[in-house]
Amino acid sequence: MEKQTARGPLAGVRIVDMTAVVLGPLATQILGDYGADVIKIEPLEGDLMRANGAQKADGSTAGLSSIFLAINRNKRSLAIDLKKEEGRAAVRKLVGKADVFVHNMRVEAVERLGFGYDELRSLKPDLVYCVATGFGQDGPDRARPAFDDVIQAASGLAAVANVYAERPDYVSSLIADKTTGLALVNAVLAALFHRERTGEGQYVETPMLETMAAFVLAEHMGGMTFEPREGAAGYARLMQGGRRPMRTKDGWLALLPYTAEHWTAFVSEIGRLDLAPIATDRLARNKHIQELYGAMREALERRTTDEWMATCDRLDIPATRLYGLDDLPDHPHLKATGFFETHDHPHVGKVRMTRPPTKFEKTPATIARHAPQLGEHTYEILGEAGLNDDEIAALIEGGVARASAR
């Protein structure tokens, strides 16, 4: 993968990225895909995710795990010790030339390092300063540590994740991290838009708990929407069960008749005209949804997946066969759209990755840089901050910074 000049809608925007693990790095990768120059600030031991996920059996990819490769392209890596004043001073110089500073550390910790909002806006008054916190900083849990599992449980997601389970369970995906990461992208973009119009920087906070609670409750507010309450929270069509992948004669199918037209066509197709009065009335469908799903379950087992897909295409009913993770590179639609790309990584070899899914007609998002080795761009970045080679070498020899082979 050759270094390219960024062409995306954020070309010319510089981001000092002090995030780690998944939430922040996913967000800054998207911003990098959109053309921003993302400077990833890492401790000398590197981001924790460098060691998590799949590795090559021969050990040649140490520090470049599958997860790290998936969420850290389009960034440059500066490995530096922020516990030492020389390291902090170098990063402050970078902030003075940046448009955005983003971190997902606990606020007290980042302020102890001297990178709180008040300190940094004194260096760059129009700085967009974004922080992803575990809990909103105006609440009693503001200083608590937070990871994906904790937020899934606290936000109500674990309680509704699987209505068939005998106990609450987590979604088998870092969904709280990734959803909050998407919210963080939106926050950065909105703040940059405000700055473009007014010249003003600002402090922006994206808290995980509040973000995920809003995400979960979008369809699950239910009866607690009203004051006084009109029943329990929860979207009954989901909470009562039945809406799940179902067996066919030879596999699995996700089939969702949604409108009255869908349901009417479906019950006619399976010879259950007795269900037509229910199918045509939305309130009746909601009341008798278990009966409808039961009829669907029985009917699906009588035909193959291919036969049902052809039927659903004919009736224009939303449906798909069930794909496993390993099946996705062979998904016909994803193959046709070139969703998976193979790139030559200079340290790993050939790697498969997903391309940026959002398409811009005038300013396309691109994969311009490979996920970096730890400290791969230390000399380059510190040089841009104003340090000469001797000063950079002194930081490295003094154990303040780290650089990979030049």
N, C-alpha and C positions, 0 to 999 in steps of 0.2 A: 504494500500500500504506500504510494508516494505521497509526500506532503503536498497539499494543494492549497491554493488561496481560497479562503472561505467565501462562499457565494450566497449563503442563506440570508434570510431577513434580518438576522442579528449580526451580520458582518460589521466589524468595527467596534462591537461591544466587548469590553474586557471584564471578565468575572474572576475575582479571587475566591476560590472555592475551598473552604475549610470544613467540608463535610466528609463523612466516612460511613462505612457499612453499606446500606442499600438506599434508604430514603433520599438522602441528599445527593449521592452519586447518580442515581437514576435521573433526578431532576436536572442536574448540571449536564449530564450527557445529552438530554433532549435539547437544552439550550446550546450545547456545542454542536449538535446536529443542525440546529437552526443557524449556525454560522458564528456564534460567539467564540471568542478566544478564552478558553477556560483554563485557568492556572490552578492545578490541584496541589494544595499544600498538604504534605504528608509528614508524619513523624519519621524519625530515622529508621524505625522498624517497619514502616509502611502501614497502609490501610489494612485493617483486620481481614477484609474480604480478599486480600491477595492470597490467603491460605485456605479459604473456604470454597468448596465446590470440587468439581472434577479436575484432576491433574493428569498429565501424561504419565504412563507407567514408568518411563525411564527417568523421571524426575527432572526432565529438561525444562519444564514450565513452572518451576518453583517461583512463587511470587506473581504468577499470572494464571490464576485459577479460572475455571469456566465462568463463575459468577463475576469475577473482576473484569474479565474480558467482555462480558455482556453489558456492563453498565459504566465503563470508563473509557470508551473510545472518544475521539475528538477532544482530548485534554492533553495538557502538558504537565509533567510531574516535577515538583520542587520538593525535595526531601530536606527538611530543616528542623532544628530543635527549638521549639518556641519557649522552652523553659529557660533558655539562655538569652540574655539581652541582645547579643549580636544577631541571633536569629530573628527575634521580634523586630529589631530595627530594620532588617532587610525586608521583612514582609510589610512593615509600615510604608516603606518606599514604594512597594508594589501597589498598595491600597491607594496611595496618592495619585496613581495613574490609572486607576480602575473606575469602572462604572457601577459595578455591583460587587458586594461582599456577601457571601452566604455561608452559614454554618448550621450544624445541628448538634452542637455541644449544649450542655446545661449553661444557662445564662450566667450563673455565678462563676462558673469555671472560666468562661471566655472573658468575663470582665476581670478576673484575677490576672489573666494573661495580658491585659491591656488592650483587648480588642472589642470592648463594648461599643455601643453606638455613639455615645458622647465623645469617646476618644477618637473614633475613626471619622466622624463627621467634621471634627476640627481639622483633620488632614484633607478632607474632600467634602466640602459642604453639600454638594449635590449628589452624594453617594446614595445609591439604593442599597439599604442594609436589610437583608432578609435572614430570619432565623426560623428553623423548624424546631419547635419544642415538643416535649411529650404532652404537656398540659399547659393550658393558657396561664400566662404569668400573672393574671389578676385573681387566681384562685388558690386555695389552700394546698393543692398538690403540685404547685409550680416547680418545686425543687426535686420531685420524685424522679428516679430513673424510669425510662419507658422504652420498651422494645415491642415488636410486633405482637407477640402473644399477649402481653399485658394490655395493649390497646384493643385487640380483638375482644378480650374478655370484658374490659371496662366499657366499651362502646355499645354492647348489646349484640355484636356480631356473632360471638361464639354461642350465644343463646339461641340464635335463629339459623345458624349455619347448616344444620342438618336436622330436619324435623323428624327423621326416622331413627336418629340415634337415641339410645337409652339415657345418655347423659350429654351435657353440652360438649361441643367439640370445636376445634379451630379449623378454619379453611386451610387446606394444604397448599398455601401460597402466602407469600409475605404481603398480603393484601393491604394491611394497614400502612406499612412502609410505602408501598408503591402508590396507593391512592393518595396519601399525603404528599408524596413526591410530585404527583401530577398537580395537586393543589398548589404546591410550592412554585412550580413552573408558571402557573397562572398568575400567582402573586407577583413574581418577578416581572412578567410581561406587563401586567397592569401598572406596576410602579414605574417601569421604564416609559410606558405611554404617558403617564402623568408627568414625568420629568421632561419628556419631549415637548409637551404642551406648555409647561410652566417653568421649567428650569429647576424645579425643586426635587431634592432627594427626600427620602423618608425612611422611617423604621417600619418594617413589615414583619409580622409574626404569623406563622402557620402552625397551630397546635394540633398534634395528632389526635388527641381524644375528641376535641370539638369537631375536627374535620370528619372523623369516622362516625361520630354520633349523628352528624347531619347526613352523612352518606347512608347509614343504615336506616334512619328514620324517614328518608324521602318517601318511601312507600309504606312504612310501618307505623306512622303516627296513629293511624286508626282512630279509635274513640277518644283518645286523650288529646286529639286535635281541639276538641270543644271544651268550653268551661261553662258549666260543669261537664264532666266527662259523659260521653255517650257510649260507654263500653270500653273494652280493653284495647291496648295498642296491638298493632300487628295487621298485616294484610292477609285476610282470611284465605284467599285463593292459594297463597303460598304456605301459610301456617298449618292448614288443614291436611296437607300432604296430597299425594297423587301426581303432582307435577314433577316428573323425574324421567330420566331415560328409561325406555321400556324395551323388553326383549322382543325380537322378531323371530322368525323361524330359524334364522342362522346368525343372528348378531344382536346389535342394539341400535335403537333409533331414538332421536329426540324429535318429537312431533308436537306442534303447538297450534291447534285450531284456536283462533283468537276471536274473530268476529262472528256474528250470527251467520254470515254467509259461509265461513269456514266450517262451523259446527254443523250447519244444515247439510252441506255437501258431504261431510265426513259420516254423519249418521246414516245418510242415504247410501253411501258407498258400502258401509258394513251391514246394510240390511236392518238397521234399527230405527225404522220410522216411528216406533213408539216413543222415541226420545225427541222427535221433532219439536213438540211444543216447548220442551225445555231448551232445545238448541236455539230457538228463535228469539228467546227473551233473556236479556242480560241478567236481570235479577233472579230469574229462575235458574239460569246456568250457575250463578254464584251459589245459590242455595243447594243445588243438586250436583255440585262439581264432582263429588266422589263417585256418584253413579256414572257420570260421563267418562271419568278417567277409568273406571272399572270396565266399561264397555270397550274403551280404547285398548286397554291392556289385553283383554281377551282377543280382540280382533287382530292386533299386531302379530300375535304368535302364529297366525294362520298363513302369513305370507313372508317371503324373504325380504331382507333389507332393500335389495335392488328393486323388487316389485313395489315396495311401499314408496321408495323415492320416486319411481315413475308415476305412481298414483298421485302423490303429493304435488309433483310438478304439473300434472294434468289438472288438478283441482286448485292449484295456486295456494296450497297450504304450506306454511313455513315448516321445514323439516331438514334434518341432516343425519347422516350416519354418525356414530360416535367415533371420534378420533382420539387415540392415545398420544402422549407426548412424542414418542418415537415415530408416529405416523405423520406428523405435521409437515415435514419436508416433502412428503409425497401427496399432500392435499392438492387436488387438481387446481383449485382456484389460486392457492398460494404459489404453486409452481407457475401458473400462467402469468401472475402479476410480478414474478421475480422477487417475492418477499424475502426469501433466503438468499444471501450472497456469500460467496467464498472469497476471502482475501488472503493475501500473503502477509503474515505477520513476521517481521524480521527476527524475532526471538523465539517464536512458537512454531512457525511454519504455516500451513494452510489452516485457516479457522473459518467456521461457518457462523454467520451472524444474521440477525434480522435487520433489514434496511429501515431507515426512518419511515414510519407508516404515513405520516402526513405529507401531502404533496402541495407544493407551492408552484404556481405556473411561472412566475417571474423570478423568484429567488429560491430555487430548489434546495431542500435539505440534502446534505451529502455526508458520506463517511470519508473524511479527509485525513484523519490520523488514526493510527492503531492505538489500542490501550497501552499506556506507557509502562516501561520498566520503572522501578522505584528510582527517583532522582535522574531520570533520563534527560530532563531538560534543565537541570539545576544551573549549569553554566549559562545557558541561553537566557533563562528567566532572570537570574541575578544580574547578568550583563544589561538587560533591559531596565533593571532597577537602578543602574548607574554604577555598579561595582565593576572594577577591572579584573583581569584574570588573576593577578597576584592577590587581590583581596578575596576573591572567590576561593582560590587555592588555600588561603590562610583559614577560611571558615571550614573547609573540608578537613584540613590537617588538624584543626583544633577540635574536631568532633562536633561542630555546630551544624554542618550541612553534609549531605551525602550525594555523590554523583555516580551514575553508572558509567561504563567505559565510553569515552567520547569517540 
